[in-house]
Amino acid sequence: MPNLEETMMFKVENEDTNDAAVIIGKVCQSLREKGYNPISQLVGYLLSGDPTYITSHNNARGIIRKLERDELLEELVRAYLKNK
């Protein structure tokens, strides 16, 4: 059983080329082109893992599945904190 008094450490690798940022940008553009709200659709995908939240337009569904959801979430948190 894990010790709940200890803080776990999650190490994020530093990448020169950030595939997650590029993928999120492409997917958001495709979602906008089809008239979807990218924020709502990405949240649905990240929470459920259901790829049908992402349009197949411009192969966005296939592109987003190249990365794990935790990698996408990591990039979203990184971008948010960088802009704060």
C-alpha positions as CSV (number, residue, x, y, z in Angstrom):
1,M,0.0,0.0,0.0
2,P,1.5,3.4,-0.9
3,N,2.5,5.8,1.8
4,L,-0.1,8.7,1.5
5,E,2.2,11.0,3.5
6,E,4.8,11.0,0.7
7,T,4.5,13.1,-2.4
8,M,4.9,11.2,-5.7
9,M,7.2,12.7,-8.3
10,F,6.3,12.7,-12.0
11,K,9.2,13.5,-14.3
12,V,8.5,15.2,-17.6
13,E,11.0,14.8,-20.4
14,N,12.1,18.0,-22.0
15,E,11.7,17.9,-25.8
16,D,13.2,20.3,-28.3
17,T,10.4,19.6,-30.8
18,N,7.1,19.3,-29.1
19,D,4.9,16.9,-31.0
20,A,2.0,17.3,-28.6
21,A,1.8,21.1,-29.3
22,V,1.8,20.5,-33.0
23,I,-0.8,17.8,-32.8
24,I,-3.1,19.9,-30.6
25,G,-2.8,22.8,-33.0
26,K,-3.7,20.7,-36.0
27,V,-6.6,19.0,-34.3
28,C,-8.0,22.3,-33.0
29,Q,-7.8,23.7,-36.5
30,S,-9.7,20.7,-37.9
31,L,-12.3,21.0,-35.2
32,R,-12.9,24.7,-35.9
33,E,-13.1,24.0,-39.7
34,K,-16.0,21.6,-39.0
35,G,-17.7,24.0,-36.6
36,Y,-16.9,22.3,-33.3
37,N,-15.7,24.0,-30.1
38,P,-12.1,22.7,-29.8
39,I,-12.1,23.1,-26.0
40,S,-15.3,21.1,-25.4
41,Q,-14.2,18.4,-27.8
42,L,-10.7,18.0,-26.4
43,V,-12.0,17.9,-22.9
44,G,-14.5,15.1,-23.9
45,Y,-11.7,13.2,-25.5
46,L,-9.2,13.6,-22.6
47,L,-11.7,12.6,-20.0
48,S,-13.3,9.7,-21.8
49,G,-10.6,8.4,-24.2
50,D,-13.3,8.2,-26.9
51,P,-11.8,9.3,-30.2
52,T,-15.2,10.1,-31.6
53,Y,-15.0,13.5,-29.8
54,I,-12.4,14.4,-32.5
55,T,-13.4,14.9,-36.1
56,S,-12.0,12.7,-38.8
57,H,-11.6,15.8,-41.0
58,N,-8.0,16.2,-42.1
59,N,-7.2,12.9,-40.3
60,A,-7.4,14.7,-37.0
61,R,-8.7,11.6,-35.2
62,G,-5.8,9.6,-36.4
63,I,-3.3,12.3,-35.6
64,I,-4.4,12.8,-32.0
65,R,-4.2,9.1,-31.3
66,K,-0.5,9.1,-32.1
67,L,0.1,10.4,-28.5
68,E,-1.2,9.1,-25.2
69,R,-3.8,11.3,-23.5
70,D,-1.4,12.1,-20.6
71,E,1.1,13.5,-23.1
72,L,-1.6,15.8,-24.5
73,L,-2.6,16.8,-21.0
74,E,1.0,17.5,-20.1
75,E,1.3,19.9,-23.0
76,L,-1.9,21.7,-22.2
77,V,-0.7,22.2,-18.6
78,R,2.7,23.4,-19.8
79,A,1.2,25.9,-22.2
80,Y,-1.2,27.2,-19.5
81,L,1.5,27.7,-16.9
82,K,3.8,29.3,-19.4
83,N,1.2,31.9,-20.2
84,K,0.4,32.7,-16.6
